[in-house]
Amino acid sequence: MKKLLLLCLLLSQSILLSQTILNSAVLNLNKPTENGQLINAEDVKTHEVYVFATDNKTINILKYNKSMFLVNQFKDTLRAEQKRVLIGYSIGEDGNPTLYWGSDNHKNIRIIKYNLETKTSNPLSFDFPANTGNTITSFQKNNTFYVVSKEKDQEHLLLFEFRNEKCEIKMFNFAPFSFKNEKGQGVSFSALIQYHYPIEKIESDDFSSLDKSENKSKMYVNDDGIVLTFDYNTKRTQAFNLNFQTNEVTEKIFDTPVTQTPSTTNSFYLENKLYQISANSDQMLFSIKDFDSGKSIKNISISKNDSITFKNSPMFLQINGERPQKLKTTSKFLKQLSTVNSALSAFKSKQYTYVTFGGFAAYQTLGLSYNNMDFNNVQNASKMVFFDTALNSDFEFINNDHLEPLAIDNLNYFLSTSKTISLVSILKVPDFYILGYYDIATKSYVMRKFTDGFMDQNPGNPIMNKAMFTKSLPSSRN
């Protein structure tokens, strides 16, 4: 995706991106490209910003106030965590950070509490219970660090909540619910997510490219819990609310739009709305439903003989991540769409909701080498079809191919054209994005602010497809 964004921008007129250097600090990291890790973090209560930057020997902690002035700095030696991966952070009531270091076998977390005033650190260790299975994901929310795992051969998920040097384990039970495909064939919850459709965590602050959103099992984190959606049954989206306070699991069923012939289906959740797609070679249906009530908000039907009047980009076919080809007719688009897994993604800016329609498939091809008679030369391949749209607050399509680029478009263009950046962490704050990175040339940590639009107000938008030309951001929430 990064190459596509860069291509479109280089073919356009020269622009000045909406970005500003906020701050920089000298850090002499040892071989950062080999050993370094970087996380930007925000204290959601005070809006102070922390930077955690490591090499193979040390951890550097920088603390900025809400005006982005450096107010504290601490450098500490890495010990037992030296060969571990920095997987997350939490911020205590006293304003001091705690970092979490994962092990290769995912059985143990080394926890280090840092005191920036006394310049000391306190190590702790947490061992997952013996029956804990695979880790599904980890994330930060409201200054707290969470790990979600699947307990072995059990019909529930475990949520490990790390806060103020304590861990609370919560269980979400799925045993009361049935999981059946469109033919009525049942499967256990454990088998569903462990063997058939592993859960993909979706970041709400980032565009989700179709190679992520085409997954049939997805997780979305809200302020008060988790939303899970399952699209293994082509007739419906099966969704669940997991409440952090009560540990209650609530099921919701949303019928998918019905096409005349069999289709591939999928969904995407955003801000209490469920976006659904059904597609085959003759037809594509799209709907938006209110997540709480199930009430239909919008329905669109496109046949192969129609013109898609609401798209804000060309229709594209992309093979193996190479330069995309334009598809001239809806019929050609639907024909290609029928050969992949249908998918959509949505992203909310201040003004619009951007939606990408399409599909993705990853597969393997067998390359033959006649010189050495090697018939096992397996090569990975991919195929994606897509186009981009935008909706206003009333869920009406905006027919405008000159929409200004978003902050993350500008941010990713900057990354695409910068040659000395080693480590990257991106933090979304209410009004803009903060890009933190290590500059190899100056041996310093640099913090840049990115906003929507152009600074020079030149007309036209060089980014043909906002959602698909933006690579997945390396989230600071891990």
N, C-alpha and C positions, 0 to 999 in steps of 0.2 A: 504493500500500500504506500509505503514511503516513496518508492520510485515513481509511482503514478502521480502523486501530489507534486513532486519535483518536476516531472515532465510537463504538467499543465502550467505550472508557474513559469518555467523557463520559456515556454512558447508564448507567454503573454508579455505585456508591456512591463517595464521595470516598476516595482512598487516599493513603498516604504511601509514595513509592517508595524502594527500597533504593539510595540514592545518597548520596555524601559528597563535599564539596569537599576535594581534596587540596592544592591550591596555586593561586596566581595571581601574575601578574607584569605590570607595566605595559608595554605595547607601543604606541607611537603609529604605527600603520600608516596609510599614505596610501591612501585609497579602497580598503579591503580587498575590498569587494564587486565591484570592477572588476578589480583587479590582484593581489589576494592569493592566496597558496598556503600550505598548512599540512600538515605531516607530523609525526606522533608516531612515535618509533622506540625500540626496546629493544635494548640490547647484550645478546645472549643469553648471553654468558659472565659478565658482571658484574651483569646485571639493572639497570644504570643506564638512565635514560630520557632521550632527547633530543627536543627540539622544534625544528623548522625552520619559521620563519614569514617570509614575504616580502611585500613590496609591489612597486611598480614601480621602486624605487630601492635597497632594502636587503634584506639577509638577517639575521634574528635567530636566533641559536642559543642555546638554553637547555639546560643539562645538570643533571639531577636524580640524586641517588644512589638506591640501592634502597629507601631509606626515604622517598623523594619530597621531599627537601629540595633546594632550588636550590643547587648548588655551583659553577657556572660560567656565564658569559654572554658572548656575543661578538656584536657587530654589525659587519657588513661591507657595503661598497658593491657593488652588482651592476654588472657591466661588460658584457662581450659576452653574458652570459647573461640580460641584462635583458628581452629579448623572447622568451625561451624558456620551456618548460614544465618544471617540476621533476618528474622522472619516477621518482626513487628515490634510495636512499642505500646506503652500506656503512659499516662501522665497522672500522677497522684494528686491528692487534695493539697499537698504542700507545694505543688508546682514543679516537683522533680520528676524526671523521666525514668522509666524502667524499660530495658531492652530485653528481647526474647530471642534466644539463639537455638535454632533447631538442629537436631542430629540427623545423620543420613538415614537411620532406620526409623525415624519419626516416633521413637519410643520415649524420648526424653527432651526436655527443654531446659536450657541453662538460663537463669533469670538474673540480670544484674540491675540493681537499684543504684542510681547515681545521685549524689548530693552535690549540686553545683556550688553551693555556698561554702561547704567544708572541703570540697574537692576530694571526696572519698567515694568509694563504691562498695556495695554489699552484695556478694554473690549468693544465689539460692539455686535450688534444683527442683524440677518437677518431673516425676515419672508418671506416664500415662498408665492407667490400670491395665492389667495383663490382658483383659478381654477386649481392649480397645482395638478396633480394626484400622482400616485405612483412613488417613486424614483427607478430608474432602477439600477443605479450604481454610484459610485464616484471614482475619480482617480486623480493622479498628473501627470502633463506633463510640462516640461520646467519651473519648479519652480512655476507653477500655479495649483490651485485646481479647479476641475470641478465636477459638479453634473449633471447627466442626468436623466430627468424625463419624464413621459408621461402625457400630459395635458388631463384632463378628457373629454372623448367623442370627441376628436379632432384628426384629421389625421396628427399630427406632433409630433415631439420630441422637448423638451426644453433643452438647454444646459446653465447651470449657470457657468460662468467663474469668479472665485474669484482671483483678483490680486491687490496688493498694496492698500488693504483696500477698494476696489471697486468691485461691481458685475455687470457684463454685461450679459444680457440674450439674447441668440441666438435661433432662431426657424428654424427647418428643416422640410419642408413641404413634406408630402408623398401623398397628395390628388391627384396629377396628375398620379399616378401609380396604376396599377391594380394588385390584388393578387388573383390568381386562382390556384386550385389544378390540378392534372393531368386529372381530369374529367371535367375541365372547370368550376367548381363551385367557385364562387367568395366569398371573405370575405374582410372586411375593414381592413386597417392597424391597427386601434385601437383595433379591436376584435382579430386580429391575435396575437399581442404581449401581450394583456391583459388577454385573456381567453384561447387561444389555445397553443401558443408557446412563453412563456416568454423569454426575451433575456438573454443569459448567456455571461458575459464578460470573455474573454480569455486573460491570461497574456502571453505576448511574451517572458518574461524572465524566464519562468517556463515551465516544462513539464505539459501538460494538460492531466490528466487521462481520460480514456474513459467515465467515468460516468459524466464528464463535457462536453466533446466534442461530445457526442451523442445527445446533444440538437440540435434542428432544427433551432433555431435562435441564432446567435452568434455575439458578438461585439469585434472588434479588434481596438486598439488605435495606430495611427501612429503619426509621428511628425507634420503633417499638417492637421490631421482630424481623422475621424472614418470610418472604414469599417464594414458594416453589411452584414451578409450572412443568407439566408433563404433556408432551404431544406425541406419544407413541401410538395413541389411538387416533386414526384419521377423522373420526366422527366428533371428537371433543377435545377440549383442553381441560385437563384435570389439575386444579390448583389447590394449594394449601397455604393457610396463614399459620405461622409459628409465633406465638406470643411469648416474648422474653419474660414478662412479668408473671404470667399464670402457667406457663409451660403447656398451654392448650393448643391443640392442633385442630384447625377448622377447614373443612373441605368445601370447595366451590367447583361447579361444573359449568363449562361454557361450550355450547354446541358450536362446531366450526361451520363456516359458510358452506352450503351444499352445492356442489357442481353436478353437472349432468352425467359426467363420466368420472371414474376413479381419479383421485388427485393426491398429491403430497400436501401436507398441511404443517403449519407451525404457528407460533405465537411469540409475542414480546410484551413484557410488562413495563409500564412507565407511569409513574405518578398516579397510581390508582386507576389506570386504564389498561385494558388488555387489547392489544392489536393482533388480529388474526389474518392468516392468508391461506387460501386453498388454490392450487394451480395444477393445470395439465396443459397439453398441447393445444387445446381449443379455448381455454377459458382461465381467467384469474379473478378470484373474488377476494375482497378485502373488507374487514369490519373492525370497528372500534366499539368496545363495550365498557360500561362502568363496572369496575371490579367489585364494588360492594353490592350493588343492586342487580347486576347482570343485564341492565337495560342497554339496548343497542343505541349507540350515538351516531354512527355513520356506517353506511354500506355502499360498496362500489363493486360493479361487475364489468369486466373487460373481456370481450371475445376477440378471436384472432383477426376478425375483419374490422375491428374498431381502431381508431387513433387514440392514443393515450394523451389527452390534452393537458393533464395536470402534472406532467413530469417537468423537472427543472434541470435535467441533464439528458444527454443522449442515452439510448439503451446500449449496454455494453456486453460483450463477451470477452472474457479474459481467460487465457490458458496458461497454466503454470506460472502465474505471476508476471507474465510478460506484458508488453504494451497492449491495452485493450482494443478490440475491434468494435466499431459501431454496427449495430443491427438496425437496418433501415425500416423494418415493418414490425407491427405487433405480432404478426404470424411467425416471423423468424424468431422474435424474442421468446414467445411461448413455446415454440418448438425446442429451443435450447433449454428453457426453464424446465421442461418436462424430463430432461436427462440428468437433472441434479436434484438435490434436496431443497425444497422451497424454504425460504427464510425471509425475515424482515428484521429491521432494527430501527429504533427510534431514539432521538436525543433532543432534549429540551434546552433551548436558549432563552434569553430574556423575552424575545419577541415571538419566536416561532418554535414549532416542533418539526424537526427534520426526520423524515422516514425514508429508508432505503428498502426497495422491493427487489426480490430476486431469489437466488439460490446458490448453493455451493456443494461441491462434491470433491472429496479427496480419494484417490485410488492409486493402485500400483500397476505399472506396466512391466513387461518382461523384455529386456533388451538382449538381443542375440549377438554374440561375439563369435564370428566364424573362424577367426585365426586360432583361438585356443579352445574352441568348442565349448565355451562357457554359456550354458543355457539358464543360469541362475542369476543373471544380472538384473535384479529387481530395482526399478526406479520409481520414486514417488512422483505423482502427478496430481494436478488439481484443475478444476474448472469452475468458473464463477460467471453468473449473468446478473445484471442489476441496472437499476436507474434510481434517481434521487428525486424526492418531492419535499414540499414544505407545507405545513398547516398553520393557520392562525389560531388564536385563542378560542374561536368558535368552531374549530375543526373543519374549516373551509380551506381547500387547497389554494396556495398562492402561486399563480402563474407568472413567475419572474425568474428569468435565468441570469439576472444581474444582482443576485443577493450578495451582500458583502461577506467575506470570509469570517469565520468565527475565531475566537481566541486560540482554540486548539489547532485550527488550520494554520494560523500564523506561527504558532509554536512549532508545529511539525515541519513547516517550511524552513524555519530557522535551524532546526536540527539537521535537516537534509543538506543544508549548505554550509554547515560548520564542520571544520576539519580537526579541531583540537579538543573536542569534547570526549571525555572518557566515561564518567559516571553520570547518570541522569535520574532525577526523581521529580515528579510533578505533583503539585498540591493545588487542589481547587478550593479557593476561598470564595465568599459570597459574590464578589463583583469581578473577579479575574482569576487567571491561572498564574501560579508561581512555578517557574522552571528553575530548579537547582541543579548545578552540574559542576564537575571538576574540570578545570581548564589545564590541559597538560602543558601548554606553552608557558603559562604564567604561574603554574603550580599553585593555583588558588581555587577556592570555591566561589562560584558566581551565582547570584540570584537575579532572575529577570522576571518582570511582570508582563503578561500578555493579555490584551483585551480584544474585543470584537472590532472588525472593520479595518479601514485604511486610515493612516494618519494624513495622507495627502489628498484623500477624498476623490481619487481618480475614479471615473465611472467604470463599471464592468467588474465582473468577478472572474478572476482567472482560474478559480477552482471549479471544475465542471461538476464534481460530485463530492459534496462535503463529507458524507458518511464513509464512502468507500475509499476516498483518497486520503483519509487520515488513518495512520497506523494506530494500533492499540497502544495507549500510553502506559509506560511503566509506572503503575500506580504507587504512590507513597503509602498506600494502605496495605500493600502486599496481599 
